[in-house]
């Protein structure tokens, strides 16, 4: 009825029927954030390196 697929439904059922895992939210938030706002900062050189 909500237009969900099998995977989304299974995840929702799991979340609704299981207790939270201690520390899982910190791991997910840590993986989603980056140290730099630009994730490609290490892939690019400095223009001064060309001279």
N, C-alpha and C positions, 0 to 999 in steps of 0.2 A: 504494500500500500504506500510505502514511503519512497519507493523507487530504489531501494537498496539491493545490492547484489549479495550473494551468499557470504562473501568474505566480510563485508560490512556488518551484516546481520550477526555473524558468528562473533565478531569482535564486540559488538554491542551486548550480546548475550553473556559473553565472558566477563565484561566489565560490570555488568549488572549483577552477576551472581558470585563474584569472587571479591575477597578483601584486597585492598590496595597493597602493593609491595613496597615495603619501607625503602626509601632512597631512590625509587624508580623515577620519580618526578625530577630529581636533581640530575640524574643521568641523561634524561631526555632533554631537559633544558640546557645542559652543558653541551650536548652534541649539536643542538640546534643553533647555539650561539657561536660566533667566531671572535677571535681576539681582535681582528681588524674589521672595520666595516666593509672593506674591499677584500674578498676572499682570494683575489689574484695578485695581491700585493707582492708576494714572493716570486711570482712568475715573471714579473716585469723588472727591467733594470732601470737604473736612474739615468736620465738624459746626460748627466755629467760623465757617465761611464763611456760615452761614445767619443769623448775628446781625449 
